[in-house]
Amino acid sequence: MKINLILLFIYLLFINVNKSQLIEITTSNTLSLSIENPNYSKNFISSYVNYCLIEYQILVFNNGGLGSYLSDFKTTSSIPSLLKSSNDNSTYLYSYNLQVQMDTSLIINLTLTSNNLVQTIYQLNQTCNNVLKENKVVELDVVPFVFNDGFYSLFPVKEEDNDLFLAISSQGDLVYTGFKNYFFMVWGADSTNQGKSLTDKWNRLLSFSNGKTLNITSRSYWDYFQENELPNQPSEISFYPSGLNSSNPMFTDFGSYNAPFVKVKIESEIIKPYFYLCFDFECTSLAPLKPIKGIKGNMTYVSYMFNQITEDYHNYSLSIANKYSITNSIIKTKFKRFKLPLLNINVLESKLQDNPIPLFSIAFNNTSPFKFTTTLYSFNYRNSIIGWPFGFLSGNNLNHTRSITFQKYIDSKEKTSFSFMTPYLGDGPPGLIIDSSENVVNNPPQMISYKFIRVQGFVFILSIDFTSINGIQYFAIDSSVSKSLDNLVKGDIYKGTFEIVIDAVFEYIKLVDTLNFQIYYKLGDIISFNPILRFENPLLLKSLDHTYFDDLWFSTNELDLIDKDNYIIAYINSSKMPQDLLLSSYILDVITQTSIDTNPIIYNSTLGLFTSKFIVKKNNIFGEIFFYFQHSLSGFFLNNAPNSTQLMVNSTVLDNEGPIFSKIETIGNETLLDLNNVNGVVGWNFTITDYLNGFDRGYIKVMGSLDSSTFNFNFTFNDFISGNKFEGVYQLLIPVSTPCSSQQYQIVYVELYDTNQILSKFEPYTGFSPLINPFMYLYENSEDGGYSLMTMVSVLCPSFPEDPSKPVLLSFTSSKSIIDVGLIDRSVTFTFEIIPSQSGIRKNQSPIIYMTSKRLESFECVSKLTDGSNITYAKYTCTTQLPLSFGYPGEIILSVYGIINNGGHYHGFSTVDLLSTSSKGYISTSMTVDQPILTSNLKYYSDDKELTILGRSLSNINKVLIKDVDTESINQTLGIESISFYGSSGIKISNIIPNDKLFDVLVISNSTIESNKLRVSPVYFNLTPSNIEPPITPTPSTPTPSTPIPTNPPQPCPGKPMCGGEKQGYCSAVGTGCICVSPWIGLDCSSKVIIVPPPVINNTDPSVVIPTIPIDENSSISNELPEVLFKSLISLVSIREIDFNEKQVTNHIFDKWIYTPITELKNQYKTSVLNTNITATLEWFNTSTDIEFANQKLTMNPSTIKYTIEVTGEYKFANALNQLQLIMFASFESSKTNEICSNTQFGNTSTGDNSNFLKIQIDNHSLYGRFIKRAIIDGEFRSVSNKLLDSSLNSINSASSIQTYIAITVPQFKNQIIIDPDFSVLLDFNDASSNGATSICNNSSSDGLSTSQLVGIIIGSVAFLLVIIISITYN
């Protein structure tokens, strides 16, 4: 089976639209050159550009011998730039850039001259061909696909046009080159919004700079679907705020860029219905349409209305469609922007100083109100974004002064600068230009050699040997990733080795020294001469196209995502792909695509296949999940693939919204504090709603409007004061007291996560514009936008004068004057003492000590008040652990900000302030490079036996310890034979016992040096590798294992002796509990299977009477034991429908059964509820028999009765979120009533059958039940859950009689449910009194009860209904 794959490029390929030819005009034996690493792709051609950009490297050779050198290199075009030369002047490397006009040829003379006046002249002929020489028409019959709210087409072109385009863009449409003869198009908004009906073709005419056009026509995305699948008109359109489209709308943004939005409900079986909310009439810019809730056929979407800059009325175009036509309407509204105050700066002072270390300091006053924004500081061409209180020297939020200090040092540039602004506002004053103190020579770092070490997937360790005259400062990968000196594994900053964890796909790396001299290396560049060494990753040179895949399939294709993740393994069979090929997979569903989680594809030598694990998150979107592979510089999607390569979600209810505030109540708003009321509490009650996934955790930050006093609240779903995780009330309280200043306390930041880690976020002062924020359903249509009404509480204080007086710094001390930032212990403690301001300090506020490096990296230490009993004295202290290599090489300067008094003012001390009080305002750094340090681990699944850890100085490790997080006991010790090494910065640990709980890893080197502990959080993965053969389409009678088999959590091994002793059982090495030796059974192996005669079958309902025979300790029949009658009744009471909160919707009680005998040992019972039929088949086993149910082998013990329960017919659910619950009743009573106890237990079994157990016990007799957590539902293996309902259904229990209700919850089904319970008679050695506080006893003491054996009944699997009368003669 061949798979048809289409390739999508990620990085532009080297397309040769530029034609070049190098000709030697004059020759010499002394000088020659060659063109190296030509690059046309980094500055690619667009349809509106009329030139080509080309970058060369030119290698010049000088063979003149000793004393000869290249004295001049001239061209008739741009000037070459020397990159490096050899020490003997024999080789030179230049970079050379050209810009060539379209449809022209450029002839360039390159002249080389030696110091001996020897010349060699070359001629370079460079041509830039136009990408389109004539008008072209492309007709696309392939249907576009949807990804990340956009439409995409992949299409072929003729062979002669295979280098037509690098990139084409026009009004939102983009066309990119793909692989070989394929092209990739992104459709713009107006291209898909042109027709009069959904199925009209799409068209885009792309114009080029030479006047030629490319006309692309495609089938509509909606033309792919049947008419009955096309969406109807929206059933509901709601605006938030509700008056947005009224006759006189006015709305103030709910925070900066938090625009109003529209919610649409559409009865659609298509993931992306036709719905456009455009910001202009031409619809060249449209709002994203995000699916948030619903099921196939009933979906809810949201789209926001981005506000304009002015406050004028704005018109939005809303286009919607039904199956037959498209309609357009205009929404007229008016926005009032939530405006942030701009900085109004007056620079007070700026200065440089050299003692005790070079520093630059600046002080400025801001007279505009401060609204909790961050500030972007730039100095020495480095940036740092920091929020309050950094730099705030004195004042309050109405008028304040800042004083900031940074380290000044010699720089590669003659001048440097300092500037600051509010990010995204650009409101700062002009930058200050600062002269460099010295002239320095350009001596950038040099790469001597390198090595790529592959770790896993696209993860590599790049080892670089370097030299640097000025000392290396950091590495950079492309423009965004900076690597500090924690990657230095050998030598020092002048000559050493870096090892950098790097993605295999990157554009360049950059080496930067302490003077900011830098050098770039791109793949293909020459890094050294004699011999020539190029910077290359060999694995990136291996190509891949669709012919490499012979087969691709998944462990399952049909996914059920209702309230559970699905665990998938992809299998790839290839006879062509190298085993070390770079290949990763991504799933692009609406839940996962925002994180772009990479799943490496690894060759499995045992299977002879490539495999990739991934998880499809619960409550996801319906339909096909898009799957994407990335290889080196390119990637590909599946196209027209067979069913085996499709991931299809058939059962799901989407929840993509995140937790939302459904109600907010203020507490103590406008609280008045006076002499009679000196203490108070203000805050909020938040009702957080997340009806399907459930709320998981949150963070809320509150700040004072006057003094920026800050309160941080972290909370989880367990912290509700009422409700549950689906709808719960959470309380946030702030204590207030006199003396104080009147102000508002305002919510300035919110993060709420659900159990699927979907985030709803609110940050009104950062310019961030989330589509989903927690307040979205509480928008108010008012001048204030409702913002102040919900997010602020006011405190009114007695008349109290402002207190601008500054505290006096008495002392500031650090526990270390120099710190080794390469050791495990990088802790430092700071202590400072002050005389507070006149009004005293706010004791519930914590000043922050800032540590700032030369690179403007900032690290915080939040202090604690350790002595504040006296109004005239306060002492603070804090201890922190610095990040690895922080501040090295150089000093870390210190400052203190955020001291708040009771008079509404804050204060701080800059580095210069600390130095002026004879305190040491900085810490020096050193760094040890041979200390083993563990920093992180690659993704570790709970069923993996291998763990990859990254760190530094790991090459001499010979022992690994795995520790329990809670007890710190060692769970496993692994030696050198279990360790594989990746340079000095990575190890792979093999033979790990799989674990789904947190654990700590510690390593020990040959010299017995221990590392730090690294905490590993396994990603739960519940699937045993299966389906390793290409799938065969199953017949209708073959169930499909669509969900993973539920697995019981680890359990302890009970019993004294443990597990009954070695003759009865032993403790599992993998933590599953006791493994019993036949015929023993139970959690502690204290129950024993016994033989009893077949029961008498009841012909009225599915109940049985098992005859009781007196049995002694050896399971032998005895006539001497007195008869004791035990009556056990087990029945199915009803089927009831429940909603997502497990509240009852309907309840159907069973009362009549139809009996049919099948054989002597097999009988059948039937009943019905509405259109649903229930059939129970009872079968007795006299001997031990193995059976299979739902792909799981089960052993029927002797004297076992098995129930096969089948529910058929179409049950009509009232809501798509509802489930079905079968209620089972069980009772157990004894004829003995004196000196007796009863007990009920329910939990997980330990026998490997992944079930629940129920044990109903009176005295020394019990009824024991198993409930398997899976069933066959509509031909698929699906999970079911079991729980006790005693508290809600009012069971009545006594010492001699006990009752219980059990609910078996099953997901929605279409046609059929099958379950297969069984029951066996056991002899047990425990009595009910052994369970202590959980037992119910009569007035006599339970301590004197008999300890003789117990006869019990075990119930296996998921029992829906049964009635058993047990008469047991036993003492």
C-alpha positions, 0 to 999 in steps of 0.5 A, a space after each residue: 500500500 503506497 501513501 500519497 503524500 504532499 510536501 510542504 516546505 518549512 524553510 525555503 529551498 534553494 531554487 535557482 532562479 538566479 543564473 551565475 557564471 564565473 570566468 577567469 579573465 587573466 590568470 596567475 599562479 599566485 592568486 585564485 578564487 572560488 565561489 562558496 555557499 551561494 545563497 538565494 533563499 534567505 532574501 527571497 523574491 516576492 511577486 511585487 519585487 523586481 530584483 534578486 538578492 544573492 549572497 556569496 562567500 568567496 574563497 581567495 587563495 594566495 600561492 605566493 609563498 613566504 612574505 606574499 599576501 593579498 593586498 587588495 580585492 576590488 569589484 565593479 559592484 558592491 564591496 566584499 567584506 573580509 570574514 577571516 584569513 589564515 595566519 600564513 596569508 594563504 587563504 582569505 574568506 569574504 562575504 559578497 552581496 548583490 542586488 540584481 534587477 529582474 530580467 537583467 544580467 550583471 557583469 562584475 569584474 573581480 580583481 585580486 592584487 597581491 603585495 607584489 602587484 600580481 593581479 588576477 581578474 575574474 568575471 562574474 555573470 549574474 542573471 536574475 530571471 523573472 519568475 513569470 514570463 507570461 500570463 498563466 492560469 492554474 485550475 485546482 480540482 483538489 479541495 482546500 484543507 483547513 488548518 489553524 483557521 486558514 484555508 490551504 491548497 497544495 497543487 502541482 505545476 508542470 515540470 518546466 515551471 518547477 522553479 517558477 516562484 519563491 514567494 507570491 503575495 497579494 491581498 492576503 494570499 500567499 503562494 510558496 514553493 513546495 517540494 519538486 513540482 508542488 506549490 502551497 497556497 494560503 487563501 486570503 479572506 476575500 478569495 473565499 468570500 466572493 461567491 453567491 453560494 457556498 459551492 462557488 469556485 474560489 479565484 485569485 488573480 496575482 499580479 507581478 512586477 512585470 505586469 504578468 498575472 497568475 490566475 488561480 481557481 479552486 473548488 470551494 472548501 464547502 464543495 467537498 461536502 454533501 448538501 445535508 452536511 452544509 451548515 444552516 443559518 446560525 441558530 443564535 448570534 450573541 454580541 458581548 456586550 449585548 447592546 453592541 449592535 443597538 441604535 446608539 452603541 458605546 463600548 469601552 474596551 475591557 482592558 487594553 485591546 480586549 475588544 468586544 466579540 460575537 458568539 455564533 451557534 451553528 447547526 453544522 457538521 463541518 468543522 469550519 462553517 461559512 462565517 466572516 466578520 471583517 474589519 472592512 468592506 473589502 474583507 481583506 482583514 478578518 477576525 479569527 473564528 474559533 470553535 469553543 463548544 459543541 458536538 457535530 451538528 451543533 457547534 458554537 464559535 466566537 470571533 472578536 471585533 478588533 477596535 479601531 484607533 479613533 472613537 468614531 462609529 465603525 462598520 463591520 461586515 458580517 457574512 453568513 451562509 446557509 446551504 443555498 445562499 450567502 447573506 451580508 449584513 453591516 454591524 455599526 458600533 462605536 468604540 471607546 478605547 481603553 487608553 494607557 497613559 503615556 510616559 511624561 518624562 523629565 530626566 533628573 540626572 545621568 552619570 557614569 562612574 568607575 569605582 568600585 565598578 563601572 556603572 551607568 545610572 539615571 534618574 527621571 521623574 514621570 508626572 503621568 499616572 502609572 497604570 501597572 505597565 511594564 518598561 522596556 530598558 535598553 542599554 549597551 544594545 541589550 534589552 530588558 522588560 521589567 515591571 513594577 517595582 524595579 527602578 521606582 525610587 519614590 512617589 506613588 502612582 500619580 507622580 513618581 521618580 525612578 532611579 536605575 543603575 546598569 553596568 557599564 563596560 568597554 564595548 565594541 562600538 564607539 558609542 552606546 545608548 540608553 533608552 526606555 519606553 512602555 512596550 508596544 507604545 513607544 512613548 519614551 524620551 529620545 535615547 541618551 548617547 554615551 561615549 565609549 571609554 576606550 578604542 578597541 580592536 575588532 577581534 571577534 571570537 572564532 570557532 575552531 572545530 565543532 561536532 553535532 551529537 544527535 540526542 533524539 528526534 530533532 534534538 542535537 547537542 552542538 559541541 563547539 571549540 572556540 577561542 576569544 581574545 576578549 572572552 566569550 560572553 554568550 551564544 545566540 541561535 538565530 535571532 531569538 534563542 540566547 545561550 549563556 555560559 552554563 553551556 561552557 563544559 571545558 576551559 574558560 571564556 578565552 579558550 574552551 568548549 561549549 555544548 549547546 542543546 539545539 534544534 537541528 533546523 536553524 539558520 545561523 549561530 552567533 558567537 558574542 564576546 564581552 565587548 560585543 564583537 560577534 561572528 555569524 556561522 551559517 550552515 555551509 560556511 567555512 570556519 577554518 582553513 588547511 584543511 578547509 572545514 565547513 559548518 555542516 550537519 550531515 543528517 540535514 543533507 539526507 533528502 526525503 520524498 513521498 516514495 520513502 513511505 511504504 506504509 503508515 498506520 496507527 494503533 487505532 484510527 477511530 477515537 473516542 475523546 469524551 472526557 478522556 485522552 487517547 493514546 496513539 502510536 504511529 507505525 511507519 514501514 519504509 525500505 528506504 529511510 535511513 534509521 537515523 533520519 530526522 523525522 518528527 510528527 505533529 497533530 494539529 487539532 484545535 486543542 493541540 495546535 497552539 502548543 505545536 508539541 513535537 513527537 519524535 519518530 524513532 526507529 524501533 529495531 525490535 519491530 523493524 518499524 519507525 514509531 511515534 507516540 502522541 496523545 490526542 487530548 480529550 473533548 476535542 473537535 470532531 472529524 479528521 485530525 490533521 497530521 503533519 510530519 517534519 523532516 530536516 528543512 521540509 515537511 509534509 501532510 497526508 493527502 487522499 490517504 486511505 482510512 488506515 492513515 486517518 485519525 477520525 474523531 467520532 465521539 467527542 464533545 468540544 470544550 475549547 473555551 477555558 475557564 470563565 467567570 460566570 459571576 463576580 461579587 465584590 466583598 467590602 467595596 467602599 469599606 470605611 475604616 475609622 477609629 472604631 473600625 481599624 481592620 477590615 477585609 475586601 475582595 471578591 467571590 468569583 464563580 468559575 465555570 468550565 462545564 466539561 473539562 473542569 477548572 484546574 488552577 488559576 492565578 490572580 494578581 491585585 494591585 493598589 491604585 495609589 501605592 501599587 501594593 501587590 497581592 498574588 493569589 495562586 489557587 486550584 480547583 480544590 480551593 472552592 468555598 462551594 460548588 465543584 470544579 465544573 462550577 465553583 465559587 472561589 474567594 479572594 480576600 485582602 486584609 486592610 487596616 489603619 493607618 492607610 490611604 484611600 485607594 482602589 484594589 484592582 485586578 490587573 492579571 488573571 490566568 485560569 487553566 482547565 484540566 486540558 490546560 486550555 488557558 483563559 487570560 486577562 492582562 489589561 495593561 500589556 497590549 496583549 489581545 486574547 480572544 478568550 479572557 475570563 471576563 468575556 461574558 461579563 462585558 457591560 455596555 456602559 461608558 466604563 465598559 463595566 471594568 471598574 465595577 467588577 475588577 475594583 474594590 475601594 477602601 476609604 481611610 480616615 483623613 491621613 496626610 500623605 507621607 513622601 518621607 523616605 526610609 533610611 537605609 541602616 545596613 545592607 549585607 550579603 552572605 557572599 561577596 563572590 559566588 560560584 554560579 557553577 556549583 549545586 549550591 548557588 544560594 545567597 542570603 540578603 539582609 537589610 535594615 531601615 528606619 521606616 517612613 513616618 507613617 510606618 511600613 505596610 507589613 503585608 508588602 514584600 520589598 524585592 531585591 533585584 540582581 542584574 547582570 551585565 547583559 541586563 538579565 534580572 533575577 528577583 529575591 522577594 524579602 520577608 519582614 523578620 522584625 517590624 515590631 517597632 514603628 521606627 525599625 524594620 528588618 528584612 531578609 531573603 534567600 534565593 538560589 541563583 540560576 546556573 551561570 547567572 552573571 558570569 563573567 563579571 559582577 551582579 549588581 544589587 538594588 532594592 525596590 518596593 518598600 511601601 509605607 502607610 501613607 500611600 508612597 513607595 520607595 527603593 534603593 538603587 545600586 548607587 544608593 547601596 554603594 553610598 551607604 558603605 554597603 557592597 552593592 554587587 556580588 562577583 562571580 566565578 564558575 566551576 565547570 566540572 560539577 555535574 548539574 542536571 537541568 532538564 529531561 526530554 519528554 518521558 512517557 509513563 510506560 517508557 524504560 528510557 529517560 534522556 537527561 540534559 545538563 553539564 559535566 555528565 561525561 564521567 557519570 557512573 551511577 544513577 539514583 532514582 528516588 521517591 519524591 515523598 520519602 526520598 528513599 532510593 527506588 532504583 540504582 543503575 550503573 554504567 551499563 545503563 548509561 549512554 552519553 551524549 558529549 558532556 551535556 546529555 545522558 540516556 538512562 536505560 532499564 528504568 522501571 516505568 512509572 507514572 508518578 513524580 520521581 527524582 533523579 540524581 547522578 554520581 560521577 567517578 570521583 563520587 561527586 553528586 549532582 543536584 536532584 532533577 524532578 521528572 514528571 512523566 507524561 501519562 501514556 496508557 497504551 501497550 504497543 499493538 497493531 504492529 501489522 498494517 491494519 486489515 479493515 475489520 468486519 462489522 462483528 469485529 470490535 475495534 479497540 478505540 480507547 486504551 485499556 483502563 489501568 489501575 494505579 499502583 497499590 501497596 501490598 497489605 496483610 500480615 504476613 504480606 500477601 498472606 505469606 509466600 504460599 498464598 502470594 507475593 508483592 508485585 515488583 512494579 507496584 500493582 499490589 499482591 499477586 496471588 497463588 491459585 486458588 488464593 484471591 483478594 487484595 491480601 490473598 486471604 480469600 480462597 476459591 471453593 467448590 460448591 454445587 450449581 445453584 438453583 435457577 430462578 425462573 422469574 428474574 436473574 437471581 440464583 440461590 447457591 446452596 450452602 455446605 458447611 466448610 472447615 478450614 481445609 475447605 472440606 465438607 463438615 456436618 458438625 458445623 451449625 447452620 447459619 443462613 446468609 441471604 445475598 440479594 443483588 439486582 439491577 434497580 434502574 437505568 437513569 440519565 445524568 448530566 455533566 454534573 451527575 445530576 439525575 435527568 430521568 430514571 427508569 425502574 425495572 420490574 418485570 423479566 421474561 425467562 428463557 432456559 438455554 441449557 442446564 447451566 445457561 439461562 436468559 432473562 429479558 426486559 425493556 425500557 422505552 426503546 431499549 432492551 436489556 438481556 441478561 444471560 447466566 452461565 455456570 462453570 463447574 471447572 476452571 475455564 479461560 474466556 475472552 471478553 473485550 480483547 482481554 483474557 479472563 479465567 472463570 474459576 470453578 463454581 463461577 456464575 457468569 452474567 453476559 449483559 446486553 443493552 440494545 436499541 437507540 436510547 434517546 439522550 436529552 442532551 449531548 453531554 449526558 451519560 447513562 448510569 445503571 444502578 445496582 443494589 446489593 444487600 447482605 444479611 445474616 440470621 445471626 444477630 448477636 456479637 456481630 459486625 458488618 462492613 463495606 469496602 470498595 476500591 481497585 483490584 490488584 490482580 491485573 484485571 484493572 477492575 473495581 472490587 466491592 466487598 460486603 461483609 457480615 461477621 466472618 462471611 462476605 459477598 465479594 464483587 469485581 467490576 471491570 472498567 471496560 465494555 463493548 459499546 457499538 462494536 468498540 472497546 470503551 471505558 466505563 466507571 463504577 462508584 458507590 451511591 450509598 450517601 445519595 440513595 440512603 442505604 440502611 445498614 446495621 451489624 447484621 444487615 448491610 445494603 449498598 448501591 453501585 452506579 456503572 456509568 457508560 458514555 453515549 451509545 448508538 446501538 449496543 452495550 455488552 458486559 460480561 460479569 462473573 461470580 465465584 464462591 470464596 473462603 476468606 480468613 478475615 472478619 468484619 471487625 478487622 476493619 476498625 472504624 469502618 465497621 458497624 457492630 452491635 452493643 457487644 464488643 467486636 474484640 471477642 468475635 471469632 476469627 474462623 474462616 469466612 465463606 464469601 461470594 466474589 462478583 467479577 466484572 461489570 454486574 448490571 443485575 443479579 439476585 442471589 440467595 445464599 444459604 451457608 451452613 458454617 460456624 
